[in-house]
Amino acid sequence: MDEIFDIHTHVISPDPARYPLAPLDGRQSDWSQTRPVDAAGLLAEMDAAGVAKSAVVHASTAYGFDNSYLADSVAAHRDRFTGVFSIDMFAADAGAQFERWRRAGLTGLRLFTTGSTHPGQAEWLADPRSFPIWERARDTRVPVCLQMRPEGVPDLLTLLKRFPTVPIVLDHLARPNLSDGAPYRAASWLFELAAYPNLYLKLTSRTIEQSAEGASTPEAFFPKLVAAYGAGRIAWGSNFPAHEGPMSRIVDAARGALACLSAADRATIFSGTARTLYPALAR
């Protein structure tokens, strides 16, 4: 059975007095209100699903740029967690905040430019004012996850070219449309991006479900994706609990969809690439 590392989970504290809610744009995500899971709950779900370790992603739609609960969760469970933090890229103290959360043991950065509470694509992704933080990510070998849509690809190209040594990870594969099926002309932009070796894909539950919608099948899509990028630039993430669980069901669905790949490619997607992006998980 494949060892599984999950690079996209979230945690929400049951103690809002200690960890106040302050969602981006003032709107809290539905999932963080209706089915929040704290660190202990996430560990229980991971154990039940056979997930060994996780890169826990800061819940911007609950806490804005305050990564305190994420940092405390990672500190309490370094044998199972690492953390992916978020900051205000344009704040006067952005550099200090970057170092603050990195010193707290968080090993990845995430930029939230779209999502359930912000459905459009933000226009600030490649704003030159953010470049000093990208330079810090380059110098400290911190991978940067992008929560973005296809409309942001021109900005993504700017970043890929300007920072070729920064691992850039596309959450949910940047939400491609797969419904037309093979040869996936509507997602041609995704396959063209494979030419940039510092681009990685986060294959989440959203993609697992989309691979079976319309004329698409997992057997057509995932071998094509691996042929373009190589399994070594693809990593699996559940998106639990934003994606409704239990986690064991999410894992079973991912295993079923990726059964069309070789055992070696599955092992890489389920844990090998995660070790590359987040070496803390390998320790």
Helices and strands as residue ranges (DSSP letters): E 4-9, G 24-26, H 30-34, H 39-49, E 51-57, H 60-63, H 68-76, E 81-85, H 94-103, E 108-112, G 128-130, H 131-140, E 144-147, G 150-152, H 153-162, E 168-171, G 172-174, G 185-187, H 188-192, G 193-195, E 199-204, H 205-210, H 218-229, G 231-233, E 234-237, H 247-257, G 258-260, H 263-267, I 268-272, H 273-277, G 279-282
